């Protein structure tokens, strides 16, 4: 007897449900007042056809009321119109959205929002073939509707839309997804697992459409950027190394020689707290370093530096020249010019060319003392071929370079000071100057190094 009662209740509920669906999917086809309903449809449609919500808001009140009244007549009698088009549901959503924008009454806004959601639900019941599109539109409108917004109900609608549409989900879901997840997580209404799963779902459909050059690719890219940025606010709390290893390591299958994939996965895992010593990352680290070397070697600036370390100086100079041709970055150019000057001094013995490069480096990067330190070193090195008197005058020229370097760049003070200390004892003596009829402060040309100095004595 109990079982019979239960089945009776179930049967009654199914009957009621079927009747409700039939009612909300009613058409004007067999209605006795079909002409009246069609006429109401014809009257209101021109006001809404190809119109936006803002267009409807801009309508005069009498025109808006006329459109709404006739829509309401057509919708109440035949929600599904003629059974072949969802026009009454779509138009109803537009009308209630316009009414929402036209009022400041929060109670009205909440009422209209419920009507909009109800119209979407009826649409889905009567035209299930449009489910992939309409569930996304419903979720989007819920997020921006009074009374829904940042709620679990809105998140559930977004989740359903993504589940149904899969990779066909629209880009419009990406921003609401990120904002709703973060708000609900921060207010203890969803857990980490929910954030992880839905975030991954959003990334997957966005990346699919970006990779496949969807017509709205730019919008997917923008939406994905917004999603990542928003989730970034809680990323360190929600995601850990284990999550990202599980998510990203499978992407490496067959991609071990793809620099973009390998570098993205490696850097992402490091960002998420994975240790470089993690045994699971050993192969990835090896692939990253191997490909990084290849990529860097394509860059003449970097390659020149590597060749210099490998003591392949002629090749390094050639790559540095390529770098100067390709780079406009002042910092890069200054460093390269300085490196070239170093090679020309210490490995090639081309002092004039070295000084020219050092001067150019100093002109590119102001306030940098190292080029002047190098110029002083060149003077000291060249002075070794001078006679004793000129070698002592050259010490003045070198000290001048070191002193100037220290005056413009505190970072080289210690280095410059040591050099000055070593050379001070090498300055000419006053007696030597007297014998040569050279007085302190006098300008003298040091012919063996091509420099002019103002004489000063050590005593």
Buried (B, 14 or more C-beta within 10 A) or exposed (E): EEEEEEEEEEEEEEEEEEEEEEEBBBBBEEBEEBEBBBBBBEBBBEBBEEBEBEEBBEBEEEEBEBBBEBBBBBBEBBBBBBEEEBBBBBBBBBBBBBBBEBEEEEEBBBBBBBBBBBBBBBBBBBBEEBBBBBBBBBBBBBBEBBBBBBBEEBBEBBBBBBEBBEEBBBBBBBBBBBBBBBBBBEEEBBEBEBBBEBBEBBBBBBBBBBEEEBEBBEBBBBBBEBBBEBBEEBBEEBBBBEBBBEBBBEEBEEBBEBBEBBBBBBEEBBEBEBEEEEEEBEEBBEBBEBBBEEEEEEBBBBBBBBBBEEEBBEBBBBBBBBBBEEBEEEEBBBBBBBBBBBBBBBBBEBBEBBBBBBBBBBEBBEEBBBBBBBBBBBBBBBBEEBEEBBBBBBBBBBBBBBBBBBEBBEBBEEBBEEBBEBBEEBBBEBEBBEEEEBEEEEEBEBEBBEBEBEBBBBE
